[in-house]
Amino acid sequence: MQTTPPKPLLITTGEPAGIGMDIVIDTLTHHAHALPTPLIICADKHAFAERVAQLQRHSKAQTDILADMAVIDDIGEIDLSAPRSIYLLHVPCPAPVVAGVLNVDNARMVKVQLDIAHTLATTRQVRAIITAPLQKSVMIDGGVCLDNGDKFSGHTEYFMHKAGVDKVVMMLANAKMKVALVTTHIPLKDVPSAITPQEIRQTVQITHDEMVYKFGITRPKILVCGLNPHAGEDGHLGDEELTVINPVLQTFAKQGMDVSLAMPADTLFTERNLAAADVVIAMYHDQGLAPLKSHGFGDTVNITLGLPYVRTSVDHGTALTLAGTGQASSSSLRRATEMAVMMSGG
C-alpha cells in the first residue's frame, strides 16, 4: 500500500550573526538520526558553509553535513520521495556575516525567512515551522515593519499579523509543565490594566481549543493564576480576581470547561497541582515563566497558540558571544522540533 510522503518541516535560522545556524549545525552533526525528514533549513548558503567550517575547528566531529544537504532556491525543487532528505533553502544575506557581530543590513534577510515560512505554512506546503532566535534591535534598526507599517516587535506578533488573527497566546512547555500567558512583554506596572475580561476570555478559549486540537487532550484541565498575592485574599489584596478574572472563569466552568478559579500563584506550581493539570495560565510573563524555566531551562519550547498552523521556537536568544564558538546548546531546538512534529500529527 502506497503512503503519502510527509510534508516537510521548516526551520528558520534567524539572525545570521547569532547562534541560529550553530544550533542547526550542531543538531545535524550530532543528532541527525533524531530529525524528521523532509526538513528545510532557511539560511544563506555561503554563511551556512562558513559557519560549518568555523564550528568544525572547535569540534572533534568532522561530519560533512553539507554533503548530506541539497541546496535549493525554491521549494519546488524538493523531492518528497527522496529518503532522509534535508534541504538548505538559500536566502541570501546582502552583507557579510560575521559570527557575533550584528549588521542591520541583514535585517531584511531575516524577514524574508519569516515571509517564506508563513507563506509555506499557510499554503500547507510545510507541516510546521520552527524558528531560531532573531535580534529585535537589528530588525527595528534595519527598518523592518509589519505590512501595516507597525514597528517589528517579534516573531509572535509578526506571525499573528501575517495570519490575520486578532489574538494569539504565547505558551512555553517542557517535560514538567505547560504555561500560557495572558500578557507577555509589557512592563509590570502595565499588567493590571491589561488584564481585561476579553483578554482572559480569549486566552482561556484559545488555550483550551489548542490543547484539544493540537495536543489531542479531549478535556484539558486548566489551572489559572490570580494576579495578586494570595489571589487577592477575597479582595483585601486586590480585587481583579473578583471583578475581572473569576467571572470569566465561572462562565467557562458553567459551559463544561475544566478550568479553575484564580489560584494563588505561589502555591499553584506545586508537584501535586501540576500533576493534575494539563496547562497553567499565568497573568504575566515572570509569574509563569520563572517556575517553568527553573524546571527545564534549555529544554523548554516556545509555542504560539491560535495560529492557523504550527509554530514552535527555542526558548533562548541569539547568544552573540557563543556564535561560532561551538559552545551553544541545541537542546531547545531539538525539543522545539519534536514538539512541532507532535502538534502537526506525529
N, C-alpha and C positions, 0 to 999 in steps of 0.2 A: 504494500500500500504506500503510495507516494505521499509524503508530508510536505506541507508548505514551509519553505525555509523561514527562519525567524527574521524579523526586521532588525536592522542594526540598532545598537546603542550609539549615542554620540557624546563625546567628551570635548568640552571647550577648555583650552589650556589657559585662557585668561591673560593676565598681564605677562608679557613675554620676559620682562626683567625679573619676575618673581619666581616662585617655586612651582608654578603650574606645570611647566614642561618637566621639571625634575621629578615630581611625584608620578607623572605618567610614565616617564622613562624607568623609574625605579620599579613600578608595577610591572611593566613589560619585561624588565630584566629578571626580576626575582619571583614574580607571581603570575606570569603569563598563563600558566595552566589553569588558574582560577578565573580568568577573564572570560566572559561570554563573548561569542562572536556571532555575526559580524560586528565589528567595532570600528567606528570612525573617530579619528582624533583631529580636531581643528588646530592647526599651527602653521607657522611659516616653515617651509621645508628646510630652508637654509639655517635658520635659527635653531630648529629642532636638531639637525645633524650636528651643528656646532656644540649644542648642549650635551648631546650624547657623548661626543668626543671629550668634552670637558669633564663630565662625570666619570667617564672610564678612567681618567687619570687618578681619580680618588677611590677607585674600586678594584677589587680583585676579580670581579666578574667581568669578563670580556665578551659577553654575548653580543653578537651583531644583530641587534633588534631591527636595524634598518633593512637588513636583508629579508626579514620576515614581513615587511610592510610594503604595501603598494601605494605609491604617491599618486594622487588623483587631483584633478582640478574641478571636477563636477561629480555629484553623487550618482549621475547616470552611468559612470564608469564602474560602479560596484557590481561584482558578480556574486549574487546571493548563494549560488550553488557551490562556490569555492569553499573547501574545508579550512577552518581556522583562519578566516580572512580578517586582516587588520589593515585599515586604510588610513593614510595621512592625507587629509583634505587640505591642500595648500591654500593658506590665507596669508598673502604677502604683507610683510611689515614695510612701511615706507622708509623707515630709518633703521640704522644698525641696532642690533640688540646686544647689550652687554649685561651679563648676569649681575643683578643687584643695583643697576643704575637705571633709574626711570627716565623715560623720554616721552614727553607729551605728544610728539609726532606720531607715536604708535597707538594713541588712544583710539583712533578710528578703526584700526585693525581689530582691536578688542570688540568694538561694537559690531563690526562685520561678523565676527564669530557668533555673537548673540543673535543677530539677524538671521544667519543661516540656521542656527539651532531652532529658533522659533518657527521659521518657515517650514523646516523639515518635520518638526513635531506636529505642527498644525495640519499639514497635509498628510500626516500619518506615514511619512517615508522613513521615520525612525520611531522606535518604540518608546524611547525615553531619552532625556538629556541629563548629563551630569556636568556640573560647572566647577572648574578650578577657580581660585580667587583672582579678582581683579583689584586694581588700585583706584579707589573712588576719586582721590585727589587728581590723578592723571586724567581720568575721564572728564572731570569738571574743568580742569585747566586746559584740556585739549579741545574744549568746546563741544563735547558730546551732549546732546539733548534728546529728550523724548520727541516723538513725532509732533506733539502738540506744543513744543517749544519749552516745556518744563525742564529744569536742570536735572541731569542724571543723578540718581541717588542710590543706585544699587541694582543688583540682579533682580531681586524680588519685585521691586517697583517697575522695572523695565518690562519683565515678562507679564506682569499684571496689565500694564498699559497696552502692550502689543496684543495681548489676548482679548482685550476689550471687556474685562471683568471689573466690577466695582470694588471687589474685596477679595483679598487672599489672606491666608493665615500662615504665619511662619511657625513651623514646628521642628524641634530638634529631637532626635531619637538616638538611643544607644541600647545596649543589652539590658539595662536596668529600668529605663522608663522612656516615655514619650511625653514631651511638654510642648503645648501650643500656647501662643501668646496673644493676648487681646491688643496690647500696644507693643511696639518694637523699639525703634531707635529714636526716642524722643527724650528730652530732659525729664528727670524725675519730678521736677516741680510742675510739669505739664500733664503728668499722668492722670490725676484726679479728674480734670476737666475732659480728658479724652475717654474716660470710662463712661460711656453712654449706653442706654438700653439698646440702641441699634447696634453698637459695636459688640456688646455682649451677645445679642441675638445672632448676629451674622457669624461671629467666631464660633459659637457653640454649634450652630447649624452646619457650617462648613466642616468643622472638625468631625462631627458625628457622621456626616454623609461620606467623607473621605475614609473614615475608619471602616465603614460598611463596604464601599465600592472599590477602594484601592487596597485595603488591608484584609478584606474578607471577614470582618468581625460582624456577625449578624446583629447583635445588640450590645454595642460597646458601652462599657461602664466609664463614665466621665466624672472625675473629681475636679472641683473648681476652687481655686484660692480666693480668699477675700482680699480686699485691698488694704485694709487697716490691720494693726496689731490685734490679735485675737478675733479676727473677723469683725471688728468694730465693738465687741463686748456689748451687744444689744443697744448699740447707738451711743454708748458712752465714750468710745474712742474713734468716732467717725460714723457717719450714717449711710455711706454709699452701699453697704451690704443690704440695708433695709429698704432704701429708696430706689436703688438702681439695679443692683445685681440680682438679689433674690427674687424679685417679682418676675424677671425674665426666666430664671431657672425654674420657678414654680410652674410657669406656663408650660415649659417643655416637659416637666415631670408629669403634669396632668395629661399631656398628649402621649405619654407612654415611654418617653426617653429615660434611660437610666443615668440620670445626672444628679449630682449632689447639690445642696445649697452651698453658699460660700463657706469655706472652711478656713480655720487659722493656718496660714502658710507655714508657721514654724513647726507645726506638728503634722501637717498633711504628708510631708515627704518621709514618712516612717516606712520601715520594711513592711509592716502589716498593711498599711494603706496602699502602698504601691503594688503589693502582691495581688490586691483585689481590683486594681484599676487597669484599664486599657490605655488611658491617656489622662494627663493632668492639664488643665487650662490655668495659666497664670495671668495675672493682671498686667505685669510689666516685666521688662527684659531680665533684670538681675534676680528678681523674685523666683523666676522659674529656671533660669539657666545656671545660676550658681550651684544649686544642688545637683542639677543634671550633669554639669561638667565635672563636678567633684567625683562623680561615679563613672568617668569614662572619657576624659579629655583626650582627644586624638583618635578616639574610636566612635565619635559622635557624628551624626549625619544631619545636615540642614535640609528640610523638605518644604516645598511650597505647596500648600493645600489650596484648592479652589481653582487651579488652572485646568484647562481642558486637556492637558497632557501631564505626564510625569516629569517633574524636575527635582533632582536632588543635588546636593552640593557638599563640599567639605565644610568642616566647622572651624576653619582657621583662615588666616590672611595670607598675604603674599610673601611674608618672611624674607625680605630682601637680603638680609645678612646671611641667609642659608643658601640662597640661589647659587647653583654651580659648585657647591662645596661637597655634595654627596651626603650631607647631614640631615636633609629633610625627610621626614617620615611620610610614607604613602598610605598609612593605615586608614586615615579618614576617607581617602579617595576609594580605597578598596571597599570600605563599608558603604560608601555612597553608591558605588556600582552595584553591590549586592542588593541594596535597598531598591534601587531603580529596577532591577530585574524582578524582584518580588512584586513590586507595586504594578508592574506592567504585564503581569501574567505569568511570571516564573520562567 
